[in-house]
Amino acid sequence: MMAAGGLDFGTSNSALAIVRNGTASLLPLEPGARTIPSALFFQSEDKSIEIGSAATQAYLEGEPGRLMRSLKSALGTSLIQEETLANGRRWRFTEIIGLYLRTVKARAEAALEEEIDQLVHGRPVHFVNGDAAADAEAQRVLESIAHSVGFKDVVFQYEPIAAALAFERQIARETLILIADIGGGTSDFSIVRARPERSSTADQAGDILANGGLRLGGTDLDRLLSLAEVMPSLGYHQPLLRNGLTPPNWIYSKLATWAEIGFLYDPALTRDVVRMVGEASDAAPLNRLHRVLDQRDGHRLAASVEGAKIGLSSAPTYDLALDFLEAGFHLPLTVEALEAALADAEAALTAEVRRCIDLAGVKGQDIEAVILTGGSSLMPLVQRAIAAGVPEAKLTPFDAFGGVAAGLAWQAKLLFDA
């Protein structure tokens, strides 16, 4: 048999769902989990390749090799056609994404015991802010990759609209809603007139009042926190060199950006940092930077910052242990520091919500509920930013990690099972 499914390929995590017996179910892509991290690890000794939790675990356990995460972030940028070195060969990012999605497809089909050849593929409202050509190219590249891994029919749907399709199955009357899908790489918003009877029709275009979004997600919040609170301890913006010069900013920018960390593992750059250590007025910060590069601990540092962001979402302080940079080294962080680092991002989210409301031609008080999905929607700061745009609406968390995939699966059933 052939099946139709819905794929939510996320910056941080991915899921693939199907509808069976009137229920949308996420297929198990690894043991004990409904989703799988969007990560690969290229083991440099035996040349094996791990994906998902096994990839991050191999990296954190110190196995020799190369971790790649946040693959989706390359779409819509020049990075997607660039090459990177792993397992002794050069890979294009399109190849790496294809390798990941091929594995996801194979695991889903093994769990289902059927081939999945028809697909509704989720996509953000905007892969790229303010660049329609790059946005269209990102979808074209992703569609080409989906076909290359074996999906025959591929249709795209905005991720927040998919969440709306899943939510509609839980309501009893027409409701004007704002869907906020805040993921690892993008923040997407849709204003939809949700109708419970939509479960019997694939045509919802007339009830989609507006779509909006930003290339701003959880990994960007990690980057902002890292640059503000962590990178200065590695020399960022510190006048450590001769004549009061600072180390190059681009090193820290890449080190704080998940998708670009691997480009820093260059022996020439490591030698440059050693040279900077030799002329620094205070060598300690640059010694930490050297250790990150020499030990290839960039992703470990990024994961530590991500942990701090999550920790500060539920506690006023967080002790960020960075012993792998220097024995006994740690940074005490506060929620006030987190909020200061993310202030511009918070304002941008609120502004985008308001812009989406204006595009829809409605007033904020007309929106009855805000449906929250995506892992980053769990952050209090993000919820506060959204609520500021629609202060009278009820915030409704909705399956943060599986809601989009479920909605895509319903769309697949309506489109392909007619």
MOCORPE-V266032 format. One record per residue. N is the residue number from 1. PHI is phi in degrees with one decimal (none if undefined). PSI is psi as a letter, one per 20 degrees, with the letter a starting at -180 (* if undefined). Layout:
n: [N N]
phi: [PHI PHI]
psi: [PSI PSI]
//
This chain:
n: [1 2 3 4 5 6 7 8 9 10 11 12 13 14 15 16 17 18 19 20 21 22 23 24 25 26 27 28 29 30 31 32 33 34 35 36 37 38 39 40 41 42 43 44 45 46 47 48 49 50 51 52 53 54 55 56 57 58 59 60 61 62 63 64 65 66 67 68 69 70 71 72 73 74 75 76 77 78 79 80 81 82 83 84 85 86 87 88 89 90 91 92 93 94 95 96 97 98 99 100 101 102 103 104 105 106 107 108 109 110 111 112 113 114 115 116 117 118 119 120 121 122 123 124 125 126 127 128 129 130 131 132 133 134 135 136 137 138 139 140 141 142 143 144 145 146 147 148 149 150 151 152 153 154 155 156 157 158 159 160 161 162 163 164 165 166 167 168 169 170 171 172 173 174 175 176 177 178 179 180 181 182 183 184 185 186 187 188 189 190 191 192 193 194 195 196 197 198 199 200 201 202 203 204 205 206 207 208 209 210 211 212 213 214 215 216 217 218 219 220 221 222 223 224 225 226 227 228 229 230 231 232 233 234 235 236 237 238 239 240 241 242 243 244 245 246 247 248 249 250 251 252 253 254 255 256 257 258 259 260 261 262 263 264 265 266 267 268 269 270 271 272 273 274 275 276 277 278 279 280 281 282 283 284 285 286 287 288 289 290 291 292 293 294 295 296 297 298 299 300 301 302 303 304 305 306 307 308 309 310 311 312 313 314 315 316 317 318 319 320 321 322 323 324 325 326 327 328 329 330 331 332 333 334 335 336 337 338 339 340 341 342 343 344 345 346 347 348 349 350 351 352 353 354 355 356 357 358 359 360 361 362 363 364 365 366 367 368 369 370 371 372 373 374 375 376 377 378 379 380 381 382 383 384 385 386 387 388 389 390 391 392 393 394 395 396 397 398 399 400 401 402 403 404 405 406 407 408 409 410 411 412 413 414 415 416 417 418]
phi: [none -109.4 -126.6 -113.1 -136.1 -120.8 -112.1 -104.0 -86.7 -102.9 -65.2 -102.6 -140.9 -131.5 -151.5 -132.9 -125.9 -135.5 -107.4 -138.8 54.1 75.7 -133.9 -86.5 -127.7 -82.1 -77.0 -71.7 -99.2 -158.6 -58.5 71.9 -141.0 -88.8 -129.2 -134.6 -56.8 -84.9 -147.4 -131.8 -128.0 -97.5 -77.4 -78.0 -87.0 -96.1 66.3 -76.4 -130.5 -106.3 -128.3 72.4 -60.9 -63.4 -67.4 -67.4 -65.8 -60.4 -65.7 -68.0 -83.3 83.9 -64.4 -70.5 156.6 -130.6 -93.2 -128.2 -138.2 57.4 -61.8 -61.9 -63.2 -74.6 -64.3 85.7 -122.1 -65.6 -61.5 -62.8 -99.4 -82.4 -114.3 -137.2 -92.9 -156.4 52.5 76.5 -143.0 -95.2 -122.3 -78.9 -64.3 -62.3 -65.4 -67.0 -62.2 -61.7 -60.9 -64.4 -68.3 -63.0 -68.1 -58.6 -60.7 -62.7 -67.8 -64.1 -67.3 -65.2 -69.1 -82.6 61.5 -146.5 -82.0 -105.0 -114.0 -116.4 -142.5 -101.5 -101.9 -70.2 -150.8 -69.4 -60.1 -132.8 -66.4 -132.5 -73.8 67.9 -141.5 -63.1 -66.3 -66.1 -64.8 -64.5 -65.8 -61.1 -68.2 -60.8 -63.5 -67.0 -65.5 -61.9 -64.3 -60.6 -65.8 -66.2 -93.1 117.6 -78.3 -84.0 -111.4 -129.1 -123.4 -104.1 -140.2 -60.9 -61.8 -67.0 -66.5 -60.3 -61.3 -63.0 -61.0 -70.6 -65.5 -57.3 -74.4 -109.4 -108.9 -109.3 -145.4 -61.1 -140.8 -85.8 -127.1 -107.6 -92.5 -117.8 -106.2 -108.8 -105.2 -75.2 -121.0 -140.6 -121.9 -122.0 -132.4 -139.5 -107.5 -132.9 -86.7 -80.5 -130.4 -64.8 -75.2 -63.8 -60.1 -110.4 -142.8 -91.4 -96.3 -121.0 -57.2 -68.8 -102.2 -90.5 -84.5 -165.8 -128.1 -154.0 178.3 -134.8 -80.8 -151.5 -144.7 -59.7 -68.7 -71.0 -65.8 -57.9 -61.6 -65.3 -65.9 -62.4 -64.9 -78.3 -117.8 -111.4 -61.3 -57.1 -76.2 -109.0 110.4 -64.7 61.4 -102.8 -76.6 -94.1 -95.1 -57.8 62.2 74.3 -75.0 -103.7 -59.8 -58.8 -62.7 -62.8 -61.2 -72.7 -60.8 -67.9 -66.1 -91.6 -114.4 -47.6 -72.9 -112.8 -58.8 -60.5 -71.1 -85.3 -83.9 -123.0 -54.9 -64.8 -66.7 -59.4 -64.7 -63.0 -68.2 -58.8 -62.4 -65.5 -58.2 -65.5 -109.5 -78.3 -72.6 -135.8 -80.6 -58.5 -60.7 -74.1 -64.6 -66.0 -62.1 -60.5 -65.3 -57.8 -71.7 -67.3 -92.9 54.9 -102.7 -61.5 -69.6 -64.7 -64.9 -62.7 -64.7 -66.2 -65.3 -59.4 -61.5 -65.8 -59.8 -66.2 -61.7 -76.2 -80.8 -133.1 -146.8 -75.5 -138.5 -151.7 -95.5 -86.9 -82.2 -128.1 -61.9 -72.6 -91.9 -167.6 -54.9 76.9 -81.3 -150.9 -123.5 -79.6 -114.4 -126.1 -65.6 -64.4 -66.2 -60.1 -66.4 -66.3 -65.5 -104.1 -59.9 -67.3 -65.3 -60.8 -64.3 -65.9 -64.1 -61.9 -63.9 -70.0 -60.1 -65.2 -64.4 -64.4 -62.8 -62.4 -61.8 -74.5 72.6 -120.9 -105.8 -55.1 -71.9 -75.9 -79.6 -85.1 -148.3 -110.0 -96.1 -99.2 -142.1 91.1 -56.8 -74.9 -69.3 -77.7 -71.9 -55.6 -63.0 -66.7 -62.3 -64.6 -63.1 -69.5 -61.4 -63.3 -83.7 -137.9 -64.1 -94.7 -86.7 -85.9 -80.3 -124.7 -60.3 -143.6 37.9 -54.1 -108.4 -125.8 -63.4 -66.8 -60.2 -62.2 -64.2 -63.4 -65.4 -62.5 -61.5 -62.0 -63.1 -67.3 -81.8 -102.9 -100.2 -67.3]
psi: [q q q p r p p n o r g g q q q p q r p p l j p p p p q o i q p j q i r p q m q q p o p i g j j r p q r b h h g h g g g h j j q p a p p p r l h h h h p j r i h h j r q q p p k j r p p q h h g g g g g g h g g g g g h g h h h h k q p o i p p o p q q r g o h p p k n h g h g h h g h g g h g g g g h h j i p g p p q q q p g h h g h g h g h h i i r i r p p o q p p o o o b h h q o q p q p p n p p h i i i j q i o j h i j o h q q r r q m o a h h h h g g g g g h h h g h h i j i p k p m i r q k j q q q p h h g h g h h i o g i i g h i i m p h g g g h h h g g h g h j q h o i g g h h g g g g g g h i l k g h h g g h g g g h g g g h i i j q i r p o o p l h i h p p j p q p p q q h h g g h g h j g h g g h h g g h h g h g h g g h i k r q h i h p h q o o p r q h i i i p h g g h g g g h h h m i i q p p n p n m h i i g g g g h h g g g g g h g i j *]
//
